Each structure stands twice: as C-alpha cells, then as structure tokens.
C-alpha cells in the first residue's frame, strides 16, 4: 500500500514497517532502511543492492520475487561475509542489525560471499 507504520519500541526508538518492491534494472539500488520487507527482482544481467547500517535491533527481510539472473545484496557491514547472493525466485534472507553489523538470522537458499 506504500504506507509506513511507525511503532514506538520499549526504549522509545522508532520501528519501521512496510514493504518495498524493486524491479530489475541492472543498476545498484539502495534498500530503504524505513521498510521492513523488500521484494526484489533480478534480470538476466544481474542486479545489485546496497544496504546501509541500520539501528540497533532493526530487522529486515529480503525476498527474491522473480529472477532471470542473480541478485547481490551488499551491506555496508555484514557479519561473516561481504554480500548475500540470490539466484532464484523464492530465495530469502532475514537480517538483524546488532553490534554495528547486519547479522543473518535465517532465510532460504541464499549464499554468503
């Protein structure tokens, strides 16, 4: 719907909600920190996505909605690697920002590079 829901957390921080859909385009696109769920597409040439540092405790889910190529997500700081790669529709990753890095909580059929 394009609406953003703001919810005050226990410590008064704002938790962002809402979805973002990014069509395949072959260029580098930043994932919005104000959204919780991101649906991404990748064309045959592949698509790249960047992810800036979030706020402590922030959780984000990225879902590959459709793909004819690969999608690479490169956070500014990722624990255990440099980027997350998807190669098929249905690939997912759930990230949480903690201790100055994005941490992978789980997902489906992703690769860490």
C-alpha positions in Angstrom: 0.0 0.0 0.0 3.0 2.3 0.3 2.1 3.3 3.8 4.7 3.3 6.6 3.7 2.2 10.1 5.7 3.7 12.9 5.7 1.9 16.3 7.4 3.2 19.4 9.7 0.5 20.8 10.2 -0.2 24.5 13.2 2.2 24.7 11.4 4.9 22.7 13.1 4.1 19.3 11.0 4.0 16.2 10.5 0.7 14.5 9.8 1.0 10.8 7.3 -1.3 8.9 6.0 -1.6 5.4 7.2 -3.1 2.1 9.2 -2.0 -0.8 9.2 -3.6 -4.3 12.3 -3.0 -6.5 12.0 -4.1 -10.2 15.0 -5.4 -12.0 17.1 -2.7 -13.6 20.7 -3.8 -13.7 21.9 -0.9 -11.6 22.8 -0.6 -7.9 19.8 0.2 -5.8 19.8 1.0 -2.1 17.3 -0.9 0.1 15.3 1.6 2.1 16.0 1.4 5.9 12.5 2.6 6.6 10.9 -0.6 5.2 10.8 -4.0 6.9 10.2 -6.2 3.9 11.8 -5.8 0.5 10.7 -7.7 -2.7 13.5 -7.6 -5.3 13.8 -8.8 -8.9 16.8 -9.6 -10.9 17.1 -9.6 -14.7 19.5 -11.8 -16.8 22.3 -9.3 -16.4 22.1 -9.5 -12.6 21.1 -6.7 -10.2 23.0 -5.3 -7.2 21.5 -3.8 -4.0 23.2 -1.9 -1.2 22.2 -1.8 2.5 23.4 0.9 4.8 23.9 0.4 8.5 20.6 0.2 10.4 19.7 0.9 14.1 20.4 -1.5 16.9 17.8 -4.3 16.9 16.4 -3.4 13.4 15.1 -6.5 11.5 14.8 -6.6 7.7 13.6 -9.4 5.3 14.6 -9.5 1.7 12.7 -11.7 -0.7 13.6 -12.5 -4.4 10.2 -12.1 -6.0 11.3 -13.0 -9.6 14.5 -13.8 -11.2 16.1 -14.5 -14.6 19.5 -13.6 -13.1 21.2 -13.2 -9.8 20.8 -10.5 -7.1 23.6 -9.4 -4.9 22.9 -7.5 -1.6 26.0 -5.8 -0.2 25.5 -4.3 3.3 28.0 -1.7 4.5 28.8 -4.1 7.4 27.8 -7.8 7.2 29.0 -10.2 9.9 30.6 -13.3 8.4 30.9 -12.1 4.8 30.7 -9.3 2.3 27.4 -9.9 0.5 24.4 -12.1 0.2 23.5 -13.6 -3.2 20.2 -14.9 -4.5 19.8 -16.9 -7.8 16.1 -17.9 -7.8 12.7 -16.6 -7.1 11.8 -17.5 -3.5 15.3 -17.0 -2.1 15.1 -15.0 1.2 17.3 -13.7 3.9 16.3 -12.2 7.3 18.8 -9.7 8.8 19.1 -8.0 12.1 21.4 -5.0 12.8 23.2 -5.6 16.1 26.7 -4.7 17.4 27.4 -2.4 14.4 26.7 -5.1 11.8 23.9 -6.8 9.8 23.6 -10.4 11.2 21.9 -13.2 9.2 19.1 -14.7 11.3 17.9 -17.1 8.6 16.4 -17.5 5.2 16.1 -19.8 2.2 18.6 -20.7 -0.5 20.9 -17.7 -0.2 24.7 -17.7 -0.5 27.1 -15.6 1.6 30.1 -14.3 -0.3 
